[in-house]
């Protein structure tokens, strides 16, 4: 794996902890495509060893507001059809689900899932790279959820969200949660999403403290999970 392209929707929701991991695993070119700014026609998927579609606060079906989303979904669909490595995180996972014909919609009763918490792995999840997660709490930060694409198994869930991950094929992994977020840069998330945090009634000092407490474990968990996925694809 030499060339990685990160499709980014929000400047601070970047590769985070993923970037040094990918460099340790042989990535020599890590490129960033800013959605809605850079021209998707310039992306040569054949030249990309790994495509990472990152998170963001918009909806997966918000084409009327963000017309470039339709082009992005087509790009993801082409990547999925190729069978080549694709990692979707949060919005990226939702866009993968949409590209596969599954519905993405707000969570029940308008709830948001924000903060650190564990996942419950399904039987399929226990047989997937997520098994390497152990009991490590992960960062949840979303108000929408995806339905499972046809033929895909749910790999994990939480009390609020029934589907937290799926794999359309061995080289494609969709994660609703964040393993990549660097806890040392949590202030960017706390400032950038201040309105959402206020609306959801999130205790910012508590979230900041959780980021400090779980930082080392999150980095190690990312190494195990993504490492297992890259080796098994």
Secondary structure by P-SEA (a helix, b strand, c coil): ccbbbbbcccccccccaaaaaaaaacccbbbbbbcccccccccccccccbbbbbbccccccccccccaaaaaaaaaaaaaaaccbbbbccaaaaaaaaaabbbbbccccccccccbbbbbbccccccccccccccbbbbbbbcccccccccccccccccccccccccccccbbbbccccccccccaaaaaaaaaaaaaaaccaaaaaaaaaaaaaaaaaaaaaaaaaaaaaac
